[in-house]
Amino acid sequence: MTSAARQLYLFYREGFRSMVIGRTLWKIIIIKLFILFAVLKFFFFPNYLKENFSTDRDRAGHVLENLTVSPPSR
């Protein structure tokens, strides 16, 4: 590592080690992110393709059709 990069790494490492309240806040942030992305996904983002198409070929066709459709002209 270069001297500047090493000093920057040591600066942040020591900062995170000496945090007291910061550790608790980071734990709260991680728990909230887990709830947002893992738990709420099941309630608000159903698997549309799996529910509406029976085979992988049908799913791929639907995705390809929606990706290649040109927008309506004005």
Secondary structure per residue as TSV (DSSP state, phi and psi in degrees):
chain	resnum	aa	ss	phi	psi
A	1	M	-	360.0	147.2
A	2	T	-	-74.8	165.8
A	3	S	H	-62.9	-43.3
A	4	A	H	-67.0	-42.2
A	5	A	H	-65.4	-40.3
A	6	R	H	-64.6	-42.7
A	7	Q	H	-63.8	-40.4
A	8	L	H	-64.0	-43.6
A	9	Y	H	-61.1	-47.0
A	10	L	H	-63.4	-37.7
A	11	F	H	-59.2	-50.0
A	12	Y	H	-71.1	-37.1
A	13	R	H	-61.4	-46.3
A	14	E	H	-66.6	-36.6
A	15	G	H	-62.3	-44.8
A	16	F	H	-70.9	-32.0
A	17	R	H	-67.9	-36.1
A	18	S	T	-89.1	0.0
A	19	M	-	-69.9	139.4
A	20	V	S	-112.3	-62.6
A	21	I	H	-71.6	-32.7
A	22	G	H	-59.9	-36.7
A	23	R	H	-63.3	-42.4
A	24	T	H	-64.2	-41.6
A	25	L	H	-65.0	-40.3
A	26	W	H	-64.3	-36.8
A	27	K	H	-63.9	-41.9
A	28	I	H	-63.3	-42.5
A	29	I	H	-62.5	-43.5
A	30	I	H	-65.4	-40.2
A	31	I	H	-64.3	-43.0
A	32	K	H	-63.8	-40.9
A	33	L	H	-64.9	-39.8
A	34	F	H	-60.5	-45.2
A	35	I	I	-62.4	-44.4
A	36	L	I	-62.8	-48.2
A	37	F	I	-88.8	-32.0
A	38	A	I	-93.3	-48.9
A	39	V	I	-80.4	-48.9
A	40	L	H	-69.0	-22.5
A	41	K	H	-57.9	-40.9
A	42	F	H	-67.4	-29.3
A	43	F	H	-88.5	-34.4
A	44	F	H	-109.9	-12.6
A	45	F	-	-128.3	78.9
A	46	P	-	-69.3	160.8
A	47	N	-	-80.7	89.2
A	48	Y	H	-60.0	-45.7
A	49	L	H	-66.5	-40.3
A	50	K	H	-69.4	-33.2
A	51	E	H	-77.0	-32.9
A	52	N	H	-102.4	-11.6
A	53	F	-	-133.1	138.0
A	54	S	S	-88.6	-28.7
A	55	T	S	-120.2	161.7
A	56	D	H	-64.4	-32.9
A	57	R	H	-64.3	-42.8
A	58	D	H	-64.4	-42.3
A	59	R	H	-62.6	-46.3
A	60	A	H	-62.6	-40.0
A	61	G	H	-62.7	-41.9
A	62	H	H	-64.6	-44.8
A	63	V	H	-63.3	-45.8
A	64	L	H	-61.8	-41.4
A	65	E	H	-63.2	-41.6
A	66	N	H	-76.6	-26.7
A	67	L	H	-79.3	-29.1
A	68	T	H	-98.8	-1.2
A	69	V	-	-71.2	128.3
A	70	S	-	-79.6	147.3
A	71	P	-	-67.1	150.9
A	72	P	-	-63.4	141.5
A	73	S	-	-78.9	150.7
A	74	R	-	-94.0	360.0
